[in-house]
Amino acid sequence: MYTLKTNQLWKPYCAALALTLLPAAGRADVVLDWNAIMQNTVSSQPAFPQARIAAITQLAVFEAVNAITKEYKPYLGTVTAPDNASVEAAAAQAAHDVLKNYFPTNASGLDAALATSLSTIPEGAPKASGIASGQAAAAAMIAARANDGSSPSEFYLPSSSEPGVWQPTPSCTAAGGAFYQWKDITPFVLLSGSQFRLGPPPLLTSGRYTVAFDEVDLVGGQTSTMRPQDRANVARFYAAVTPVGVFNDVYRQISTAQSLSVVENAHNLALVGMAINDAAIATFDSKYHYTFWRPETAIHNASDDGNDATAGDPSWTPFIVAPCFPGFPSAHGTLSNAAATVLEQILGNARFSVSLSNAAVPGVDLTYNNFTEITDDISDARVYGGIHFRTDQDAGASLGQKVGQYVYAHSLNSRNARAGCGDK
């Protein structure tokens, strides 16, 4: 079971989600250093652009490192480097160049971080070759994603106000539902966003819907007296952090505890990045295919849903503010389960203890011992936050697991027999 502690000092390997830009002193793994810099740099963006840039960054790092070590099948396969090139220089340069491309206003900080990373590498041909590998990998990944459909922004306005149809919620602008174009973005690994399209949400007259309706009505409202404090804490916490923030942080803690190698980290973080990004594409495909309403709309209009077992309340508001797009399936549920599934495949039965904190939710420290505890808390967070039905969460878990399994099985395979880090 999860444990939640408040006002507690961090344990060993605990790292806050609010990270400094420069690598921490004494850190020995440049891939983890630059993963933390990436996470901090993209944190200014919404969850889904975060996922895209995180995947591009980590794939560039992987391509640069793998061009030297050649341990895995490449993603693009266009980068070459001598065997004696510095993997550290390659990783740092690749991450730096990608992030500087997308965040030019952060150039001075990124340049300083790169200088710090490169200063520990002796001058000579291996360093120069590593830098060249990183530059080439970054340029290749940026070019590969230049026209992937992530821009321009598109929005959705419903053409019907029938029961069950999503309607704009208070966080929306007049433009309507956000990230409408995300369903059509070119995936990194999936064949298309609709590859694992879910079946429809439950009928409004079904028992499953009634149970889900009653649960969120009872525990998800702003004034609910049935929401335990620990569930309120996870609702607030996972409203403040994204899957990119959660699972990159979790991976760094586990890698540090298990002393995984630079090469392993480059490979594993690229898989996590692709899984989260492709799960975002898949979730928006299903979201905008079904355009299913959010609980606040459902509870306000329950008298018209054809279900005598649901009771309406026009004054009901959710505990946290709903994002401006349809509810089914849960995006946080889909992206998080995709990341967790990849990490379970990579790490096997490895035991771990990780802690998550965030400055936006002071006094809350979440400690976990397996990935199911994390994804279960995320599921609860969205229901107790009042922005999703439990059926949205269950659907997101199913979709995310399928995406994660597919990404793991179909990309960056070992050139030899594949083994998860925890199975060595």
Stockholm file with secondary structure:
# STOCKHOLM 1.0

chainA/1-424         MYTLKTNQLWKPYCAALALTLLPAAGRADVVLDWNAIMQNTVSSQPAFPQARIAAITQLAVFEAVNAITKEYKPYLGTVTAPDNASVEAAAAQAAHDVLKNYFPTNASGLDAALATSLSTIPEGAPKASGIASGQAAAAAMIAARANDGSSPSEFYLPSSSEPGVWQPTPSCTAAGGAFYQWKDITPFVLLSGSQFRLGPPPLLTSGRYTVAFDEVDLVGGQTSTMRPQDRANVARFYAAVTPVGVFNDVYRQISTAQSLSVVENAHNLALVGMAINDAAIATFDSKYHYTFWRPETAIHNASDDGNDATAGDPSWTPFIVAPCFPGFPSAHGTLSNAAATVLEQILGNARFSVSLSNAAVPGVDLTYNNFTEITDDISDARVYGGIHFRTDQDAGASLGQKVGQYVYAHSLNSRNARAGCGDK
#=GR chainA/1-424 SS CCEEEESCCCCTTCCCSSCCSSCCTTCCCHHHHHHHHHHHHHTTSCHHHHHHHHHHHHHHHHHHHHHHHCCBCCSSCCCCCCTTSCHHHHHHHHHHHHHHHHCGGGHHHHHHHHHHHHHTSCSSHHHHHHHHHHHHHHHHHHHHTTTSSCCSCCCBCCSCCCTTBCCCCTTCCTTCBSCGGGGGSCCSSSSCTTTTCCCCCCCTTSHHHHHHHHHHHHHSBTTCSSSCHHHHHHHHHHHHCCHHHHHHHHHHHHHHHHTCCHHHHHHHHHHHHHHHHHHHHHHHHHHHHHCBCCHHHHHHTGGGSSCTTCCCCTTCCBSSCCCSSCCSSCHHHHHHHHHHHHHHHHHTTCCCCEEECCTTSTTEEEEESSHHHHHHHHHHHHHHTTSCCHHHHHHHHHHHHHHHHHHHHHSSCBSSCCCCGGGC
#=GC SS_cons         CCEEEESCCCCTTCCCSSCCSSCCTTCCCHHHHHHHHHHHHHTTSCHHHHHHHHHHHHHHHHHHHHHHHCCBCCSSCCCCCCTTSCHHHHHHHHHHHHHHHHCGGGHHHHHHHHHHHHHTSCSSHHHHHHHHHHHHHHHHHHHHTTTSSCCSCCCBCCSCCCTTBCCCCTTCCTTCBSCGGGGGSCCSSSSCTTTTCCCCCCCTTSHHHHHHHHHHHHHSBTTCSSSCHHHHHHHHHHHHCCHHHHHHHHHHHHHHHHTCCHHHHHHHHHHHHHHHHHHHHHHHHHHHHHCBCCHHHHHHTGGGSSCTTCCCCTTCCBSSCCCSSCCSSCHHHHHHHHHHHHHHHHHTTCCCCEEECCTTSTTEEEEESSHHHHHHHHHHHHHHTTSCCHHHHHHHHHHHHHHHHHHHHHSSCBSSCCCCGGGC
//
